[in-house]
């Protein structure tokens, strides 16, 4: 079956074209509201003195932290398997808090 750009996908069974179109309009309205909310949050952060570059750097550092934490958790898990204990039991040995 081929689909060309001028064809519209058929509505799901039980849906009329009007219901499908109404659903799309509702989705668009929700996305516009979300965009407006995010714009307000950005404006508030800028008003509080944050810069876009600073926020991007912070997000980048959080990603790096999470990657390192994931690697550490993986290593703790492998060590726990080798020792036949739970990962939780290793935390005190390495001075880790359960919230780490």
Short mmCIF file of the C-alpha atoms (twelve columns), coordinates in Angstrom:
data_MODEL
# 
_entry.id   MODEL 
# 
loop_
_atom_site.group_PDB 
_atom_site.id 
_atom_site.type_symbol 
_atom_site.label_atom_id 
_atom_site.label_alt_id 
_atom_site.label_comp_id 
_atom_site.label_asym_id 
_atom_site.label_seq_id 
_atom_site.Cartn_x 
_atom_site.Cartn_y 
_atom_site.Cartn_z 
_atom_site.pdbx_PDB_model_num 
ATOM 1   C CA . UNK A 1   0.000   0.000   0.000  1 
ATOM 2   C CA . UNK A 2   1.395   3.383   -0.909 1 
ATOM 3   C CA . UNK A 3   0.622   6.613   0.838  1 
ATOM 4   C CA . UNK A 4   1.067   9.934   -0.867 1 
ATOM 5   C CA . UNK A 5   1.354   13.267  0.902  1 
ATOM 6   C CA . UNK A 6   -2.067  14.439  -0.251 1 
ATOM 7   C CA . UNK A 7   -3.899  11.499  1.278  1 
ATOM 8   C CA . UNK A 8   -5.287  11.781  4.762  1 
ATOM 9   C CA . UNK A 9   -5.066  8.756   7.001  1 
ATOM 10  C CA . UNK A 10  -8.433  7.153   7.522  1 
ATOM 11  C CA . UNK A 11  -10.000 7.750   10.927 1 
ATOM 12  C CA . UNK A 12  -9.842  4.973   13.470 1 
ATOM 13  C CA . UNK A 13  -12.768 2.616   13.379 1 
ATOM 14  C CA . UNK A 14  -15.744 4.139   15.135 1 
ATOM 15  C CA . UNK A 15  -14.459 7.699   14.646 1 
ATOM 16  C CA . UNK A 16  -15.893 10.169  12.225 1 
ATOM 17  C CA . UNK A 17  -13.740 12.756  10.476 1 
ATOM 18  C CA . UNK A 18  -15.225 15.395  12.786 1 
ATOM 19  C CA . UNK A 19  -14.233 13.523  15.946 1 
ATOM 20  C CA . UNK A 20  -10.723 12.997  14.647 1 
ATOM 21  C CA . UNK A 21  -10.422 16.661  13.704 1 
ATOM 22  C CA . UNK A 22  -11.776 17.717  17.117 1 
ATOM 23  C CA . UNK A 23  -9.189  15.508  18.773 1 
ATOM 24  C CA . UNK A 24  -6.410  17.137  16.751 1 
ATOM 25  C CA . UNK A 25  -7.644  20.620  17.661 1 
ATOM 26  C CA . UNK A 26  -7.704  19.611  21.331 1 
ATOM 27  C CA . UNK A 27  -4.146  18.250  21.067 1 
ATOM 28  C CA . UNK A 28  -3.005  21.487  19.440 1 
ATOM 29  C CA . UNK A 29  -4.662  23.551  22.178 1 
ATOM 30  C CA . UNK A 30  -2.965  21.458  24.888 1 
ATOM 31  C CA . UNK A 31  0.421   21.898  23.202 1 
ATOM 32  C CA . UNK A 32  -0.107  25.679  22.973 1 
ATOM 33  C CA . UNK A 33  -0.980  25.795  26.679 1 
ATOM 34  C CA . UNK A 34  2.130   23.773  27.524 1 
ATOM 35  C CA . UNK A 35  4.274   26.083  25.391 1 
ATOM 36  C CA . UNK A 36  2.829   29.125  27.168 1 
ATOM 37  C CA . UNK A 37  3.502   27.529  30.568 1 
ATOM 38  C CA . UNK A 38  7.110   26.745  29.603 1 
ATOM 39  C CA . UNK A 39  7.598   30.294  28.284 1 
ATOM 40  C CA . UNK A 40  6.406   31.644  31.655 1 
ATOM 41  C CA . UNK A 41  8.818   29.331  33.505 1 
ATOM 42  C CA . UNK A 42  11.705  30.481  31.299 1 
ATOM 43  C CA . UNK A 43  10.796  34.127  31.891 1 
ATOM 44  C CA . UNK A 44  10.661  33.525  35.639 1 
ATOM 45  C CA . UNK A 45  14.089  31.846  35.642 1 
ATOM 46  C CA . UNK A 46  15.573  34.700  33.616 1 
ATOM 47  C CA . UNK A 47  13.979  37.215  36.030 1 
ATOM 48  C CA . UNK A 48  15.651  35.324  38.903 1 
ATOM 49  C CA . UNK A 49  19.011  35.880  37.241 1 
ATOM 50  C CA . UNK A 50  19.566  32.591  35.458 1 
ATOM 51  C CA . UNK A 51  20.982  32.629  31.959 1 
ATOM 52  C CA . UNK A 52  20.219  30.152  29.194 1 
ATOM 53  C CA . UNK A 53  23.918  29.228  28.959 1 
ATOM 54  C CA . UNK A 54  24.078  28.620  32.701 1 
ATOM 55  C CA . UNK A 55  20.988  26.407  32.595 1 
ATOM 56  C CA . UNK A 56  22.332  24.439  29.618 1 
ATOM 57  C CA . UNK A 57  25.630  23.922  31.469 1 
ATOM 58  C CA . UNK A 58  23.763  22.776  34.581 1 
ATOM 59  C CA . UNK A 59  21.702  20.306  32.540 1 
ATOM 60  C CA . UNK A 60  24.877  19.001  30.890 1 
ATOM 61  C CA . UNK A 61  26.492  18.490  34.296 1 
ATOM 62  C CA . UNK A 62  23.394  16.655  35.561 1 
ATOM 63  C CA . UNK A 63  23.558  14.291  32.577 1 
ATOM 64  C CA . UNK A 64  27.237  13.618  33.258 1 
ATOM 65  C CA . UNK A 65  26.523  13.025  36.958 1 
ATOM 66  C CA . UNK A 66  23.731  10.568  36.109 1 
ATOM 67  C CA . UNK A 67  25.972  8.682   33.667 1 
ATOM 68  C CA . UNK A 68  28.704  8.369   36.307 1 
ATOM 69  C CA . UNK A 69  26.181  7.328   38.969 1 
ATOM 70  C CA . UNK A 70  24.739  4.670   36.615 1 
ATOM 71  C CA . UNK A 71  28.239  3.271   36.004 1 
ATOM 72  C CA . UNK A 72  28.903  3.198   39.745 1 
ATOM 73  C CA . UNK A 73  25.620  1.407   40.407 1 
ATOM 74  C CA . UNK A 74  26.451  -1.132  37.716 1 
ATOM 75  C CA . UNK A 75  29.860  -1.799  39.278 1 
ATOM 76  C CA . UNK A 76  28.356  -2.126  42.757 1 
ATOM 77  C CA . UNK A 77  25.806  -4.577  41.363 1 
ATOM 78  C CA . UNK A 78  28.498  -6.726  39.748 1 
ATOM 79  C CA . UNK A 79  30.599  -6.704  42.926 1 
ATOM 80  C CA . UNK A 80  27.548  -7.682  44.977 1 
ATOM 81  C CA . UNK A 81  26.866  -10.624 42.639 1 
ATOM 82  C CA . UNK A 82  30.497  -11.765 42.882 1 
ATOM 83  C CA . UNK A 83  30.350  -11.600 46.691 1 
ATOM 84  C CA . UNK A 84  26.872  -13.124 46.851 1 
ATOM 85  C CA . UNK A 85  25.391  -10.194 48.785 1 
ATOM 86  C CA . UNK A 86  23.013  -7.350  48.049 1 
ATOM 87  C CA . UNK A 87  24.123  -3.998  46.705 1 
ATOM 88  C CA . UNK A 88  22.652  -2.418  49.838 1 
ATOM 89  C CA . UNK A 89  25.138  -4.371  51.954 1 
ATOM 90  C CA . UNK A 90  28.049  -2.764  50.059 1 
ATOM 91  C CA . UNK A 91  27.027  0.831   50.817 1 
ATOM 92  C CA . UNK A 92  28.613  1.063   54.297 1 
ATOM 93  C CA . UNK A 93  31.877  -0.430  53.000 1 
ATOM 94  C CA . UNK A 94  32.213  2.409   50.513 1 
ATOM 95  C CA . UNK A 95  30.838  5.118   52.786 1 
ATOM 96  C CA . UNK A 96  27.686  5.536   50.733 1 
ATOM 97  C CA . UNK A 97  24.344  6.704   52.038 1 
ATOM 98  C CA . UNK A 98  21.217  4.878   50.868 1 
ATOM 99  C CA . UNK A 99  20.071  8.191   49.361 1 
ATOM 100 C CA . UNK A 100 23.184  8.393   47.146 1 
# 
